[in-house]
Structures are given as C-alpha cells and as structure tokens.
Amino acid sequence: MGCTGVFGSAFNPPTRGHLDVLVQAAPFFDKIFILPSVAHAFYKEVLTLEKRLALLDAFLIDAADVPCELEISLIEKELWDAAPEQPVYTWTVLNTLSEREPDTEFTFIRGPDNAAPETWQRFYRYQDIEQRWPIFTAKESVNIRSTPVRNALNRPQPDMQQLQKWLTPSVMTLILDQRLYCST
C-alpha cells in the first residue's frame, strides 16, 4: 500500500511557498501528485493551463531535492473535460483517485492559506473530506502568495531581488523570458 499526497493549487505562478509545502510534506509520502486547477475554485483569473503546466515543469526542475517523487497530475482537466458544466471539487478529485487506486492511501495536502477556517469551510464537502481522508496541513514558514507576485511582475520595474525571494530560479526565468503576468 503506497501513501500518496494530493496537492492542488492554481499555481499561478508556483512560488517558494508551494515549494515549502512540498518540502514539509515530502517525508510523509512515497509520492505527491501536484494538481494544477483547471479553473480556479473561487473564480480568480489564471493563466491558461498550458502556461501554468510549463511553469510547473520549470518548478519541478528547482524542486529536484524534494525527498519524494513529485508528479504533475492532470486529473482535474480530465474531470473538467468529462463535465465542463460543473466545477472540479477537491472531494471529487480525492474520490476519483481513491476509486481508481483502491490500494493507495491518499492524503490531501493543504497550504496554510487553505487551512484557515474561512477558506477551508468554502471547500465543497469539506467535512466529508475531513472524515474520509487524512489531511496534511503545512505550517506557515514561508509567507508567499501568488497574488503579490503577479502584482510585482505587472509593475514597469519589478523588484528583481524580491522576485528572487518569491520564485524559484527556473520559474522566474520562464516568467521573465515569456513576459507572463506583464500587461505593459
């Protein structure tokens, strides 16, 4: 029986905060699925899935030292493609994974932002998730959110030192090379 973590996020963009969650969680898992959301659960605008997947590929280069297997999973896209008229919920993802791999123990990994009661209670069937699957909650040791990163990138002269603190090198390079999040 394997133990697999399930870590979903918009990854818009992936940050050192996401990396910190993975570093904290990795010792407890054989594998962690990284699930980019297809459409943001709380209706925020995000880059296309294709661009966020490219960012995640760059992110995984920088996460090579995380001591468990990391795998990008497109299960949300698969579920969305099968029923585009309804949102893809964490509960649905965990349930689908559990049905497909009944011998695998899945654990939901959440960052400290999603653990806040006012956010967590907005998750569809959050109480059912709590009862059915273990939850690993990362501690707030790296306080970085994607919104300030996007805002900083959208300035005429982004603070490169600050961006280096927030983004991993490969992600930062890709964002700057492709001028992602820049409206100017």
N, C-alpha and C positions, 0 to 999 in steps of 0.2 A: 504494500500500500504506500503510494507516494503522497507527499504533502506539498501542495501547490498553492501559492499565494496568488490572489487576483487583485491587481492594482490598476484601477481605472482612473482616467483623468482626461481633460480636454487636451492636455499637453500643448498649450497654445501660448507660448512655447514650453518645451520641457526645460526645467531650471535645476539649479543646485538643490533647491528644496525637494524636488522629486527624487533627485539622486540620494539625498539624505534619508528619505523614507525607505528607499530600496536598501541602503546600507544598514539601516536599523532592522529591517525585516529579514534580510537575507540569511542570517544564521538559523532561522527557524524553518526554512523551506528548502526543498530539493530544487524547486523551480518557481519562478514568478512570471505569471502572464502579465504583460503590460498591455492594457486595453485603451486605445485612444477612442474617445467617444465619437460617434458619427455625427450627432447633432448634440449640442450642449443641453444637458438635462434642465438647466434653468434658463434656457433660451438666450444665452450670450452668443454674440457673433464670434466665429472662429475661422481660422484659415481653412482652406479645403483639406479634406482628409489626406489627399495625396501629398500636400506640402507638409502637413504635420507628421506623416509617416517618414518623409525624408529627414525631418528634424529628429525624429525618434531613432532613425538609423544612425545619424551623427551622434546622438546622445549615447547610444549603446557602445560606440567606439570609446567614449570617455568613461563609460561605466564598466569597462573590462575587468576592473579589480573587484567588483562586487562578487562576494564568495558564494554565489549560487547561479544556476542557469537562468538567464533572462530571455524571454521570448515575446515578441510582439504578436498579439492575437487579434485577428480581425473578426471575432465572433459578433461584436456589436454591428459591424457592417453586414454580416450575414443575416443577423436577425432583422435589421432595418430593411434590407433588400427583400426579405420574405414578407414583411408587413410594414411598408413605409407610412401607413396612415396612423401608426401608434408609436409612442416613444419607446426606446430601448431602456428598460429599467435594470438596475443592479440586480434586483431579485430575479428577473428573467434570465440574465446572464448566468448567475450562480446556479439557478435551477437547471438551465440547459447544459451547462458544464457537468453538473452532478449526474444528470441523466445519461450523458454521453460517456462519462468516465466514472462509473459507479465505484470502482476500486480506488479512486483518488480522493483524498481528503482535501477539500478546497477551503481556504480561509480568505475572507475579504480583508484586504489591506486598505486602510484609510489614513489619509493625512490628518494632521491636527485641525485643519480648516473644516473638513467634513465631519469631524468628531464633535464639533460644537453643537450642543443640543438644538439650537435654532436652525442649523443646517441639516443635521442628521435626521431630524423629525420631518423634514421635507422629502426624504427619500421614500419612494413608493414601497410599502410593506416593510418598513424599517424594523418593526417589531418581529415580523416573521423572519427577517434576515438574522436578527439577534438570537432567535430561538433555534434556527436550523443550522447556521454556520458559525464557526469561530470567527472572531474579528480581531485583527491585529491593528492597534492604533499607534502610529508613530508619535513620538514626543516632538514638541516644537523646539528643535535645536538649531535649525536654520530657518530664519523668518524671511522667506521669499515667496511672493505671489506673482503670478504671470501678468496680472494687470499693470502693476508698476513697471515691469519690464517692457511691455508693449508701449506704455506711455513714454518711457525713456527713449525707446527706439524711434518714436514718432517726432522727436524734437529735431530742430535743424542741426544742432550739435550735440549728439548723445554723449553722455559722460562714460567714456570707454572704461575707466577704472571701476566705476560702479557696475557696468555691464559684465566685466570680468568676474566680479564677486557673485553675480546672479546667474550667469550662464557658464556651461562647460565650454571648453575651447572649440570643439568641433561644431557645436550648436551655434556659438557666436559667429564663427567664420561663415557658416552657411547662411545665417540670417543677414549678415552684412554683405556677403557676396551677392545674394539674391534680392537685397533690399526689402526683406519681408518686414511687415508692420510699419513701413515708411509711407506716409501719404505725400511727402514732398519729393 
